Structure formats: C-alpha cells, structure tokens
Amino acid sequence: MKLKTLKLNYFRNYDNGFFEFNDNLNIIYGDNGTGKTTLLEAIHFLSLTKSFRAGSDADVIKNKQDYFQIFGQFTNSKKKEISVNLNYSRHEGKKVFLNKNELKKKTDIIGKIPVIILSPGTQKITEGGPLIRRNFIDRILAQINKEYLIALMEYKKYIYQRNILLNKYREKRINKYDKYIETIDEILIDYAYTIQRKRSECIESFNLVLKEVFKKTSHFNKEVSVKINPNINVDLENFKNVFREKLAAKFEKDILFGRTGTGPHLDHLLLLFGDRDIRFIGSHGEHKILLVSLKMSEGIYIEKNINEKVIFLLDDLFAMLDVTHCMNILKEVGQQNQTLVTTADITAFKKYGFDFKKYNVKTFGLPIGFS
C-alpha cells in the first residue's frame, strides 16, 4: 500500500493542507507544534477511523470550526487506486467514504489501508497494564480478520449493555439471575468464544515472527514472546459452558460492583523477556528494543495475512530510540515499505551518515500547508 496524496481541512492546526508522498521514505521535519504528528494522525484516521492520540474525534477539529475532513489517495500492490475520505461533524458525527461511496459501517475500512504506528505513546505496550497489550493484539487482528473485528465490537457493545443493566438491578435491589440477563449472556458467550479462539491462534503464530525479528534487531541472547493468561482459562471445547457458569455464579457480585467481572475483556497478556514479564525486569533499553521488534513483527504479520504491504508511521523516531536502532529501522523498512518519519532535527540523518539517495527520500519542512 502506498499513500500518494493527503488533503486536510480544519484538522488540528490546518485550515487546509495538501501533501504528495513518494513510495519509499518520507521525512517530515520541523519544530514542535508545526504539525508533523498531525499528518501521521490523519493517515491513522483513514486506516482505523480514529486517532492514536486524541480522546475523541471532536478534539482534533481546528478551533472555532464545526468539522474536519481528511482525503487520502492510495495505490495498493495490484496498482489499483483507492480513495478514502473521512468527515467528522459536531452535528452529524463521522462518515467514511471508500472510492466516493459512503460505507454503511465505518469499520468496513479497517484492514483496507494497513498501517503501523510507532510513537512515544506506544511505549506503553511494554510498560503499561494489560489493557494496552490487549489493544495491541486486537488492533492486529482487526486488520486481518473481519470475523474477529465484528465479534470484538459486538462483545464490547453487549458488555456495556450488561453493565448498565447491572447498575439498574442494584438500584432496584434485584438480585435474581433472570431470563433477560441470561439472553444477553448467551450472546456474549458466542462472541467471547470467537475472541478467545482467534486471540490464541494469533499469539501462537505471531510469536514465531517476533522471535525471528528480535534475533535480527537485538544483541540480547534472550527468548521473547507474547503470552496470554485468559480470564476463562479452559480449553475451547469447554469454554462456553464454563463461561456460562461463571457469569451466573458471579451475578450478585457483578451487581454489587456494577460491572461484569469475568470474560475475555479481562484477559492478561504478558510480554516475556526470557521467562519473566519485561515490566518488572526490563531496562529502559530492553523495553525500547522489544517495542521495535513488536512493531516490525506487527507489520510482517499483517502483510503475511492480507497479502498487502503496510505503511509505517514513525513519530519522533530519534527522541524514542538511539541512533543505531533508528538507522536499522529505516534501513529495514525504508526500502521495503512506504515509511513516514517525523523528526525535529533533519541534520541528525546527515550527521550519522544516512544515505538519502540510496533510500529514495522525500523531505518535508514544516510549517507548510497552513493557510
């Protein structure tokens, strides 16, 4: 996948902006606040319908405006042109258009424009809690498997509905596990089964890629892997029955706390460095190297499953990693994939002998595109 052009209207700092990209390495440089990360954020919106840094869609509308628009023109590996347009209005919400046709389900765009984001915020994958790592695996699966994406969205929807109902029952002092709750739980169980099965399959095959990438990108003589500790820790054959029993058995406790206390939304994913959780034993450098390996593995894994090259979005790369690993990443993905890199200091590339001609580099000095 290659991004040819990007157009922005009332997005963050931009009244309007238009950018053309080459097929390999694109370096976007400028002072802080000039809109470098905004370009990566816009591309992420076109791919996954949401920002990787904003809490809500409304947060990225330029001050005093009522809407924003993003237009992207892409070419896939079969040389087919793809246009994606995402509009958000404070009054009408979000709409996504693929080749000028509005998608009935906005999430239908997910997987068609595969992207990998490496930014300062992604460091939480190795350092943060289980939700961050669940989101990491969920994002991979959402881009390669439609069945999983639908199951995850529906599961979250019914968990939300169930939690609302639990709070209403608590207010009315109802403690009986009735048919209404049972009906919701039966729907949850089916979606949960799909999530459990697909996560386990994904992690097993993803680890094979991760181990190979880690060997290439690090000097550590360590085995690395992603490990899942499921909240419902049984084999798939018994999963539905056990989950059903747990939902019923914990019903009164769920009412007390106002939330569903069992299910795949509470799975724990560990990143093992050797045989231990890296959160507790990893140095600052080890965290960064594992993060890079995870992101490169994510790209390779998605490409293998959808037969399409991903676009790498590398935000503030030199602030995240040491020079050696920065250069290794650029050499690894800069020739194989379209890559967009932001940096506050373009001279760092020249200082460390990066060959601009060899890697077909296009540079953007911001601020440009503002009106």
LONU-153058 format. One record per residue: residue in three letters; x, y, z of N, C-alpha, C in turn. Coordinates in steps of 0.02 Angstrom, whole numbers. Layout:
N
NODE  aa n.east n.north   n.up ca.east ca.north  ca.up c.east c.north   c.up
NODE ALA      X       Y      Z       X        Y      Z      X       Y      Z
...
This chain:
371
NODE  aa n.east n.north   n.up ca.east ca.north  ca.up c.east c.north   c.up
NODE MET     42     -60      0       0        0      0     44      63      0
NODE LYS     26     111    -42      63      174    -46     14     232    -42
NODE LEU     31     280      0      -8      342      3     21     391    -47
NODE LYS    -20     413    -94       3      459   -146     -7     532   -125
NODE THR    -67     548   -102     -82      617    -81   -125     618    -19
NODE LEU   -119     671     19    -158      681     80   -182     753     82
NODE LYS   -247     762     93    -276      829     98   -313     836    163
NODE LEU   -303     892    197    -334      905    262   -373     970    261
NODE ASN   -432     970    291    -471     1030    301   -491    1035    374
NODE TYR   -471    1090    407    -489     1104    476   -471    1047    524
NODE PHE   -414    1017    511    -389      962    552   -330     986    593
NODE ARG   -338     988    660    -286     1015    705   -267    1086    684
NODE ASN   -202    1096    667    -178     1163    650   -196    1186    580
NODE TYR   -220    1139    539    -228     1154    468   -296    1181    451
NODE ASP   -297    1240    419    -358     1261    384   -366    1217    323
NODE ASN   -313    1211    286    -310     1163    231   -236    1147    218
NODE GLY   -224    1087    196    -156     1066    181   -158    1011    129
NODE PHE   -108    1012     85    -105      960     33    -33     935     28
NODE PHE    -25     869     28      42      838     29     45     781    -22
NODE GLU    101     775    -55     115      719   -100    175     680    -73
NODE PHE    171     614    -76     222      572    -46    254     527    -99
NODE ASN    317     508    -86     347      458   -131    335     388   -103
NODE ASP    356     338   -140     338      269   -123    382     238    -69
NODE ASN    435     271    -50     480      242     -1    483     283     63
NODE LEU    537     316     75     547      351    139    530     425    133
NODE ASN    487     448    178     467      518    181    484     545    250
NODE ILE    525     597    253     547      626    317    513     694    325
NODE ILE    476     701    379     439      762    394    473     795    454
NODE TYR    500     855    444     539      886    497    514     957    511
NODE GLY    530     981    570     510     1048    591    508    1052    666
NODE ASP    499    1113    691     496     1124    764    433    1092    793
NODE ASN    433    1084    858     373     1059    892    314    1106    880
NODE GLY    256    1077    868     196     1117    858    184    1138    786
NODE THR    226    1114    740     218     1134    669    173    1087    630
NODE GLY    148    1033    661     101      990    627    129     925    599
NODE LYS    187     905    622     218      843    596    176     781    614
NODE THR    163     774    679     125      716    702     54     717    675
NODE THR     28     776    661     -39      783    634    -48     745    569
NODE LEU      4     745    526      -1      708    464     -7     633    476
NODE LEU     32     607    522      27      536    539    -41     519    570
NODE GLU    -65     564    611    -130      555    643   -186     551    591
NODE ALA   -182     594    540    -233      594    488   -233     528    449
NODE ILE   -173     502    435    -168      438    400   -197     381    443
NODE HIS   -182     384    507    -209      335    554   -285     337    554
NODE PHE   -315     397    551    -387      404    547   -414     368    485
NODE LEU   -382     378    428    -405      347    366   -401     271    369
NODE SER   -354     245    406    -345      173    411   -390     141    462
NODE LEU   -394     170    523    -427      138    579   -485     179    607
NODE THR   -503     234    573    -560      278    589   -552     316    655
NODE LYS   -492     316    683    -483      352    746   -411     375    753
NODE SER   -401     421    800    -334      448    815   -295     399    858
NODE PHE   -229     405    857    -188      366    904   -168     409    964
NODE ARG   -194     472    967    -175      513   1025   -232     554   1054
NODE ALA   -287     565   1016    -342      606   1041   -394     563   1077
NODE GLY   -426     592   1127    -477      556   1164   -542     549   1126
NODE SER   -559     599   1085    -620      596   1046   -609     630    979
NODE ASP   -653     615    931    -646      645    865   -651     721    867
NODE ALA   -693     746    910    -702      819    914   -639     855    935
NODE ASP   -594     820    969    -533      853    994   -487     877    939
NODE VAL   -493     849    879    -446      866    825   -474     918    777
NODE ILE   -536     941    788    -563      995    746   -526    1060    762
NODE LYS   -507    1096    710    -474     1161    719   -520    1208    758
NODE ASN   -491    1249    800    -529     1294    843   -581    1334    803
NODE LYS   -641    1339    832    -696     1379    806   -728    1351    742
NODE GLN   -709    1290    723    -739     1258    665   -787    1203    689
NODE ASP   -830    1181    644    -881     1130    661   -866    1061    633
NODE TYR   -813    1056    593    -800      991    560   -727     987    540
NODE PHE   -706     926    522    -643      916    488   -652     866    432
NODE GLN   -607     868    383    -607      821    327   -537     797    313
NODE ILE   -531     733    297    -467      703    277   -479     665    211
NODE PHE   -436     678    163    -440      644     98   -373     610     85
NODE GLY   -375     545     70    -314      509     53   -321     472    -12
NODE GLN   -270     476    -54    -269      439   -117   -213     387   -112
NODE PHE   -231     323   -119    -185      268   -110   -180     225   -173
NODE THR   -126     186   -177    -119      135   -229    -98      70   -195
NODE ASN   -135      16   -208    -118      -47   -175    -66     -86   -216
NODE SER    -49    -146   -193       4     -185   -225    -15    -209   -295
NODE LYS    -80    -208   -310    -103     -226   -376   -111    -166   -422
NODE LYS    -83    -109   -399     -85      -46   -437   -156     -17   -444
NODE LYS   -200     -39   -401    -268      -13   -401   -272      50   -357
NODE GLU   -302     103   -384    -309      165   -345   -367     160   -297
NODE ILE   -355     185   -236    -406      183   -184   -410     253   -153
NODE SER   -470     281   -152    -479      346   -119   -519     335    -55
NODE VAL   -496     367     -2    -531      364     63   -543     435     87
NODE ASN   -603     448    109    -622      513    135   -657     503    202
NODE LEU   -631     536    253    -663      533    319   -684     603    340
NODE ASN   -748     611    355    -775      675    377   -803     668    447
NODE TYR   -792     719    487    -822      720    554   -853     788    566
NODE SER   -917     788    587    -952      849    603   -978     845    674
NODE ARG   -976     901    709   -1003      902    777  -1077     885    778
NODE HIS  -1112     897    723   -1184      887    720  -1203     820    690
NODE GLU  -1165     795    642   -1183      734    606  -1139     675    621
NODE GLY  -1085     685    660   -1041      630    677   -993     614    621
NODE LYS   -972     551    618    -919      529    573   -947     491    514
NODE LYS   -920     505    455    -937      468    394   -872     449    358
NODE VAL   -872     389    329    -814      365    292   -836     346    222
NODE PHE   -797     369    173    -812      355    102   -753     317     72
NODE LEU   -768     263     38    -718      224      1   -734     229    -73
NODE ASN   -687     256   -110    -697      268   -182   -763     305   -195
NODE LYS   -774     356   -152    -830      403   -157   -897     374   -136
NODE ASN   -898     311   -113    -959      280    -89   -958     277    -13
NODE GLU  -1011     302     19   -1013      301     92  -1021     230    118
NODE LEU   -981     213    166    -984      147    197  -1040     145    249
NODE LYS  -1083      94    245   -1136       88    294  -1108      77    364
NODE LYS  -1054      38    367   -1019       27    430   -950      59    423
NODE LYS   -936     107    464    -872      143    459   -813      95    466
NODE THR   -822      44    507    -767       -3    520   -751     -48    459
NODE ASP   -792     -45    406    -777      -84    347   -712     -61    314
NODE ILE   -687      -2    331    -624       22    302   -564     -12    335
NODE ILE   -574     -38    396    -518      -66    434   -492    -129    398
NODE GLY   -427    -129    386    -395     -184    350   -380    -168    278
NODE LYS   -412    -118    251    -401     -100    181   -340     -55    172
NODE ILE   -324     -14    222    -265       30    221   -223      12    282
NODE PRO   -183     -41    280    -147      -63    340    -90     -16    359
NODE VAL    -89       5    421     -36       49    445     -8      22    511
NODE ILE     55      40    525      88       25    589    111      91    617
NODE ILE     93     106    679     114      168    711    165     154    766
NODE LEU    221     187    763     270      185    817    280     257    841
NODE SER    256     271    901     258      339    928    276     335   1002
NODE PRO    292     392   1033     307      390   1105    252     357   1146
NODE GLY    189     364   1125     134      333   1162    134     258   1160
NODE THR    163     229   1107     162      156   1101    210     122   1149
NODE GLN    252     160   1183     297      131   1233    257      97   1289
NODE LYS    194     116   1297     152       87   1349    139      13   1337
NODE ILE    149     -10   1275     138      -81   1260    181    -125   1304
NODE THR    244    -106   1313     289     -147   1354    288    -126   1427
NODE GLU    269     -63   1441     275      -37   1508    209     -35   1547
NODE GLY    152     -33   1510      88      -20   1542     51     -82   1563
NODE GLY    -14     -74   1576     -56     -127   1602    -83    -172   1547
NODE PRO   -124    -222   1566    -148     -272   1519   -193    -244   1464
NODE LEU   -230    -190   1477    -274     -161   1426   -234    -140   1365
NODE ILE   -176    -110   1376    -134      -86   1321   -113    -144   1277
NODE ARG    -94    -200   1308     -71     -257   1268   -128    -293   1235
NODE ARG   -187    -294   1267    -246     -322   1233   -261    -280   1171
NODE ASN   -257    -215   1177    -270     -171   1120   -221    -183   1063
NODE PHE   -158    -199   1081    -107     -213   1031   -127    -274    989
NODE ILE   -145    -328   1022    -165     -388    986   -231    -377    949
NODE ASP   -278    -341    982    -342     -328    950   -333    -288    885
NODE ARG   -287    -240    885    -276     -198    826   -248    -240    769
NODE ILE   -203    -286    785    -177     -330    733   -233    -373    703
NODE LEU   -271    -406    747    -324     -450    724   -379    -412    686
NODE ALA   -394    -351    707    -446     -312    674   -428    -298    601
NODE GLN   -363    -292    587    -341     -275    519   -335    -337    474
NODE ILE   -337    -396    503    -327     -456    461   -386    -504    463
NODE ASN   -434    -493    509    -487     -542    517   -554    -507    532
NODE LYS   -598    -506    483    -662     -471    491   -705    -504    544
NODE GLU   -703    -570    548    -743     -606    598   -724    -583    668
NODE TYR   -659    -575    680    -636     -554    746   -659    -483    760
NODE LEU   -651    -438    712    -671     -368    722   -745    -363    741
NODE ILE   -787    -399    705    -859     -398    719   -872    -426    789
NODE ALA   -841    -483    805    -851     -514    871   -829    -467    927
NODE LEU   -772    -434    918    -747     -389    970   -793    -330    980
NODE MET   -816    -300    925    -861     -242    930   -927    -261    964
NODE GLU   -955    -318    943   -1018     -340    971  -1010    -360   1044
NODE TYR   -956    -392   1061    -943     -411   1130   -940    -349   1175
NODE LYS   -903    -299   1153    -898     -237   1192   -966    -203   1200
NODE LYS  -1006    -206   1146   -1072     -175   1149  -1116    -210   1201
NODE TYR  -1115    -277   1202   -1157     -313   1249  -1130    -311   1321
NODE ILE  -1065    -306   1329   -1037     -295   1396  -1061    -228   1423
NODE TYR  -1061    -178   1380   -1085     -111   1400  -1158    -114   1421
NODE GLN  -1199    -148   1380   -1271     -154   1396  -1281    -193   1461
NODE ARG  -1243    -245   1469   -1249     -286   1530  -1230    -245   1592
NODE ASN  -1178    -205   1587   -1157     -165   1644  -1210    -112   1662
NODE ILE  -1241     -83   1613   -1296      -35   1626  -1352     -71   1664
NODE LEU  -1369    -130   1640   -1422     -169   1671  -1404    -189   1743
NODE LEU  -1342    -207   1754   -1320     -224   1822  -1330    -166   1870
NODE ASN  -1315    -107   1848   -1324      -47   1891  -1397     -33   1904
NODE LYS  -1439     -45   1854   -1511      -36   1865  -1538     -87   1914
NODE TYR  -1514    -149   1909   -1535     -200   1956  -1514    -183   2027
NODE ARG  -1455    -155   2034   -1431     -136   2100  -1475     -81   2129
NODE GLU  -1493     -32   2088   -1536       23   2111  -1605      -3   2132
NODE LYS  -1630     -54   2098   -1697      -81   2113  -1693    -140   2162
NODE ARG  -1632    -155   2184   -1621     -210   2232  -1646    -278   2204
NODE ILE  -1632    -288   2140   -1648     -352   2108  -1585    -395   2107
NODE ASN  -1589    -455   2133   -1531     -499   2136  -1542    -565   2099
NODE LYS  -1598    -571   2065   -1614     -634   2032  -1584    -635   1962
NODE TYR  -1550    -690   1946   -1523     -701   1879  -1581    -722   1834
NODE ASP  -1609    -674   1798   -1670     -686   1761  -1658    -700   1687
NODE LYS  -1711    -710   1650   -1707     -728   1579  -1677    -672   1537
NODE TYR  -1689    -609   1557   -1662     -553   1518  -1586    -554   1519
NODE ILE  -1558    -560   1579   -1486     -564   1586  -1459    -626   1551
NODE GLU  -1495    -681   1558   -1473     -744   1528  -1469    -738   1452
NODE THR  -1516    -702   1422   -1517     -693   1349  -1455    -653   1327
NODE ILE  -1440    -600   1363   -1380     -560   1348  -1318    -603   1355
NODE ASP  -1316    -643   1407   -1257     -684   1420  -1245    -735   1365
NODE GLU  -1299    -764   1338   -1292     -812   1284  -1261    -780   1222
NODE ILE  -1280    -718   1208   -1250     -681   1152  -1176    -668   1167
NODE LEU  -1162    -646   1228   -1092     -633   1248  -1049    -695   1240
NODE ILE  -1075    -751   1259   -1036     -813   1259  -1013    -831   1188
NODE ASP  -1057    -822   1139   -1038     -838   1070   -982    -792   1045
NODE TYR   -989    -727   1058    -937     -680   1036   -872    -692   1074
NODE ALA   -878    -707   1139    -819     -719   1180   -780    -780   1155
NODE TYR   -816    -830   1133    -784     -891   1107   -740    -874   1046
NODE THR   -768    -833   1001    -730     -813    942   -668    -773    962
NODE ILE   -676    -728   1009    -619     -687   1032   -565    -732   1062
NODE GLN   -584    -778   1106    -536     -822   1138   -499    -864   1087
NODE ARG   -535    -892   1039    -505     -935    989   -457    -897    944
NODE LYS   -478    -839    920    -437     -801    874   -376    -771    909
NODE ARG   -383    -749    970    -325     -722   1007   -272    -775   1016
NODE SER   -294    -834   1037    -246     -889   1049   -209    -908    985
NODE GLU   -246    -913    930    -216     -930    866   -167    -877    843
NODE CYS   -187    -814    851    -145     -758    831    -80    -756    870
NODE ILE    -84    -762    935     -25     -757    978     24    -813    962
NODE GLU     -1    -873    950      43     -929    935     83    -917    871
NODE SER     50    -894    819      84     -882    755    124    -817    756
NODE PHE    100    -766    793     137     -703    798    204    -713    832
NODE ASN    206    -757    882     269     -769    919    324    -796    874
NODE LEU    306    -834    824     356     -860    777    390    -803    739
NODE VAL    350    -753    720     377     -694    685    419    -652    733
NODE LEU    392    -641    793     426     -599    842    495    -626    860
NODE LYS    501    -691    869     566     -720    887    618    -709    833
NODE GLU    597    -716    770     644     -706    715    665    -633    710
NODE VAL    617    -587    716     632     -516    712    678    -494    769
NODE PHE    664    -519    829     705     -500    887    777    -522    879
NODE LYS    787    -580    850     856     -603    837    893    -556    790
NODE LYS    857    -530    741     888     -486    692    902    -416    719
NODE THR    858    -392    763     862     -322    784    896    -310    851
NODE SER    913    -363    887     943     -352    953   1006    -394    961
NODE HIS   1045    -376   1010    1106     -413   1027   1095    -456   1089
NODE PHE   1033    -459   1114    1020     -497   1175   1009    -571   1159
NODE ASN   1039    -612   1199    1030     -684   1191    972    -707   1235
NODE LYS    913    -683   1217     853     -696   1256    797    -719   1209
NODE GLU    754    -762   1236     692     -779   1201    639    -727   1220
NODE VAL    600    -704   1172     545     -658   1187    480    -688   1160
NODE SER    426    -672   1193     361     -698   1170    304    -659   1202
NODE VAL    246    -665   1171     184     -640   1199    148    -700   1229
NODE LYS    126    -693   1291      90     -747   1324     22    -723   1347
NODE ILE    -29    -762   1336     -96     -744   1359   -114    -785   1420
NODE ASN   -138    -750   1472    -168     -782   1530   -242    -767   1527
NODE PRO   -281    -812   1497    -353     -797   1487   -390    -793   1553
NODE ASN   -439    -748   1554    -482     -744   1613   -524    -807   1620
NODE ILE   -545    -836   1564    -578     -901   1564   -526    -952   1541
NODE ASN   -491    -981   1588    -432    -1021   1572   -450   -1095   1566
NODE VAL   -484   -1112   1511    -503    -1181   1496   -492   -1193   1422
NODE ASP   -493   -1256   1402    -487    -1270   1331   -551   -1248   1295
NODE LEU   -545   -1238   1230    -600    -1210   1191   -662   -1255   1192
NODE GLU   -651   -1320   1197    -708    -1367   1198   -755   -1353   1256
NODE ASN   -727   -1332   1312    -767    -1320   1372   -780   -1245   1385
NODE PHE   -755   -1202   1341    -757    -1131   1355   -827   -1105   1367
NODE LYS   -874   -1121   1322    -941    -1092   1327   -976   -1112   1392
NODE ASN   -971   -1175   1409   -1004    -1198   1471   -974   -1166   1533
NODE VAL   -908   -1162   1535    -875    -1132   1593   -891   -1058   1598
NODE PHE   -889   -1023   1542    -905     -951   1543   -977    -940   1565
NODE ARG  -1022    -981   1541   -1093     -976   1560  -1101    -985   1636
NODE GLU  -1066   -1034   1663   -1070    -1047   1735  -1042    -989   1776
NODE LYS   -986    -961   1753    -955     -905   1789   -999    -843   1788
NODE LEU  -1030    -828   1732   -1074     -770   1727  -1132    -776   1777
NODE ALA  -1160    -835   1781   -1216     -845   1828  -1192    -844   1900
NODE ALA  -1136    -876   1914   -1111     -880   1983  -1089    -813   2010
NODE LYS  -1063    -769   1967   -1038     -704   1990  -1089    -648   1982
NODE PHE  -1151    -667   1966   -1202     -616   1952  -1212    -567   2010
NODE GLU  -1220    -592   2070   -1233     -548   2127  -1172    -503   2141
NODE LYS  -1113    -530   2132   -1053     -489   2141  -1048    -436   2086
NODE ASP  -1067    -454   2025   -1067     -406   1969  -1116    -349   1983
NODE ILE  -1174    -365   2012   -1222     -313   2030  -1192    -266   2081
NODE LEU  -1157    -294   2131   -1127     -253   2183  -1077    -203   2155
NODE PHE  -1036    -225   2108    -985     -181   2080  -1008    -144   2017
NODE GLY  -1064    -164   1989   -1091     -129   1931  -1052    -143   1867
NODE ARG  -1018    -199   1863    -981     -216   1802   -971    -292   1799
NODE THR   -961    -316   1738    -953     -387   1726   -882    -408   1742
NODE GLY   -874    -453   1790    -809     -469   1817   -777    -532   1789
NODE THR   -801    -555   1733    -770     -614   1701   -779    -609   1626
NODE GLY   -729    -635   1589    -734     -633   1516   -669    -612   1483
NODE PRO   -665    -617   1417    -604     -600   1380   -583    -527   1385
NODE HIS   -629    -483   1405    -610     -413   1414   -564    -404   1474
NODE LEU   -553    -458   1511    -508     -456   1569   -447    -503   1560
NODE ASP   -436    -526   1499    -377     -567   1485   -313    -528   1500
NODE HIS   -263    -563   1525    -198     -533   1536   -150    -557   1482
NODE LEU   -116    -510   1450     -64     -526   1402      3    -504   1430
NODE LEU     51    -549   1431     117     -535   1457    167    -533   1400
NODE LEU    217    -489   1406     274     -488   1360    333    -517   1398
NODE LEU    352    -577   1378     405     -613   1415    473    -598   1384
NODE PHE    519    -579   1428     589     -567   1409    628    -620   1446
NODE GLY    649    -671   1408     670     -733   1442    607    -768   1464
NODE ASP    601    -783   1527     540     -814   1552    504    -770   1602
NODE ARG    520    -704   1602     490     -658   1651    458    -598   1616
NODE ASP    408    -569   1649     372     -511   1623    420    -452   1619
NODE ILE    428    -423   1559     476     -370   1550    460    -307   1591
NODE ARG    397    -300   1610     379     -242   1652    419    -238   1716
NODE PHE    438    -296   1742     469     -298   1808    545    -307   1806
NODE ILE    571    -328   1748     643     -342   1747    680    -306   1690
NODE GLY    643    -275   1644     675     -245   1585    706    -177   1599
NODE SER    766    -166   1571     796     -100   1573    762     -54   1523
NODE HIS    778      10   1526     749       58   1479    765      38   1407
NODE GLY    827      18   1394     847       -2   1327    814     -66   1304
NODE GLU    805    -114   1349     772     -177   1332    699    -166   1313
NODE HIS    666    -121   1350     597     -103   1332    593     -76   1261
NODE LYS    639     -31   1244     637        0   1178    651     -49   1122
NODE ILE    699     -93   1133     716     -142   1082    658    -191   1072
NODE LEU    626    -213   1126     569     -257   1119    512    -222   1084
NODE LEU    501    -158   1099     448     -120   1066    459    -117    991
NODE VAL    521    -103    971     537     -101    899    523    -169    868
NODE SER    544    -222    901     533     -289    874    459    -305    868
NODE LEU    420    -284    917     347     -295    914    316    -259    855
NODE LYS    338    -197    843     308     -158    789    329    -184    720
NODE MET    391    -203    714     413     -232    650    379    -299    638
NODE SER    370    -338    691     335     -402    685    262    -391    667
NODE GLU    233    -340    696     163     -323    680    155    -311    605
NODE GLY    202    -273    576     199     -259    505    206    -322    463
NODE ILE    255    -363    479     267     -426    442    207    -472    448
NODE TYR    179    -477    508     123     -523    520     61    -502    481
NODE ILE     47    -437    482     -12     -413    444     -3    -424    370
NODE GLU     57    -409    345      71     -419    273     61    -492    252
NODE LYS     84    -538    293      77     -609    277      4    -630    274
NODE ASN    -37    -599    315    -107     -620    321   -154    -586    271
NODE ILE   -136    -528    246    -181     -494    199   -148    -484    130
NODE ASN    -86    -505    124     -50     -500     60    -49    -428     34
NODE GLU    -34    -383     79     -29     -312     61     23    -279    106
NODE LYS     66    -237     77     117     -202    115     85    -150    162
NODE VAL    112    -144    222      87      -94    269    126     -29    260
NODE ILE     96      25    283     129       90    286    154     100    357
NODE PHE    218     116    365     246      128    432    244     203    447
NODE LEU    217     220    506     214      288    530    258     292    592
NODE LEU    315     325    587     365      328    640    369     398    667
NODE ASP    340     409    725     334      477    753    390     492    802
NODE ASP    426     547    787     479      571    832    529     515    846
NODE LEU    553     485    793     594      424    799    657     434    840
NODE PHE    694     489    827     758      499    861    749     514    936
NODE ALA    690     538    954     677      550   1025    662     485   1062
NODE MET    642     434   1025     623      370   1056    681     322   1062
NODE LEU    724     320   1010     775      267   1006    844     295    997
NODE ASP    894     255   1013     963      275   1000    975     274    924
NODE VAL   1028     307    903    1042      317    832   1049     251    795
NODE THR   1083     203    826    1094      138    793   1029     104    775
NODE HIS    982     102    822     919       69    809    875     110    763
NODE CYS    880     176    765     844      217    717    865     200    646
NODE MET    930     198    635     956      184    569    939     113    546
NODE ASN    941      65    592     923       -3    575    850      -9    552
NODE ILE    806      27    587     735       26    568    726      56    499
NODE LEU    757     113    488     749      147    424    776     105    366
NODE LYS    832      71    378     860       28    326    817     -33    315
NODE GLU    785     -58    368     745     -118    363    678    -104    328
NODE VAL    642     -52    349     576      -40    321    576      13    267
NODE GLY    626      57    266     628      112    218    634      90    146
NODE GLN    662      31    135     668        4     67    610     -42     49
NODE GLN    580     -73    100     528     -122     88    458     -93     89
NODE ASN    448     -42    128     381      -13    139    382      62    131
NODE GLN    325      91    114     320      163    119    322     181    193
NODE THR    364     229    210     377      247    280    376     322    287
NODE LEU    340     347    338     338      418    354    369     427    422
NODE VAL    420     469    425     457      481    487    453     554    505
NODE THR    438     569    568     441      638    591    502     648    635
NODE THR    531     707    631     589      723    672    594     798    680
NODE ALA    620     819    737     631      891    748    698     913    721
NODE ASP    741     865    702     809      882    681    829     842    620
NODE ILE    822     870    561     839      836    499    915     825    494
NODE THR    954     866    529    1027      859    524   1052     795    556
NODE ALA   1011     764    599    1031      701    631   1043     647    579
NODE PHE   1004     648    526    1013      598    473   1081     606    439
NODE LYS   1097     668    424    1161      682    390   1220     671    437
NODE LYS   1210     689    499    1264      683    549   1287     611    555
NODE TYR   1240     564    551    1257      494    561   1263     456    494
NODE GLY   1272     494    441    1290      464    377   1235     428    340
NODE PHE   1172     449    351    1118      417    315   1120     437    241
NODE ASP   1115     387    197    1121      398    125   1052     414     96
NODE PHE   1037     478     85     972      499     61    958     472     -9
NODE LYS   1008     471    -52     998      449   -121    982     374   -125
NODE LYS   1015     335    -84    1006      263    -85    935     243    -67
NODE TYR    904     280    -21     839      260      5    781     301    -25
NODE ASN    793     337    -79     739      373   -114    697     413    -64
NODE VAL    729     463    -34     698      502     20    665     565     -7
NODE LYS    606     579     19     574      644      8    568     678     75
NODE THR    588     742     79     585      778    143    533     834    140
NODE PHE    501     845    197     451      898    205    473     941    263
NODE GLY    485    1004    251     500     1050    305    437    1088    325
NODE LEU    414    1077    386     354     1112    410    375    1172    451
NODE PRO    333    1226    455     263     1225    434    253    1238    359
NODE ILE    216    1194    328     189     1205    261    117    1180    262
NODE GLY     78    1202    215       9     1178    212    -38    1218    257
NODE PHE    -12    1265    297     -57     1306    337    -84    1362    294
NODE SER   -143    1387    310    -169     1446    275   -191    1498    325
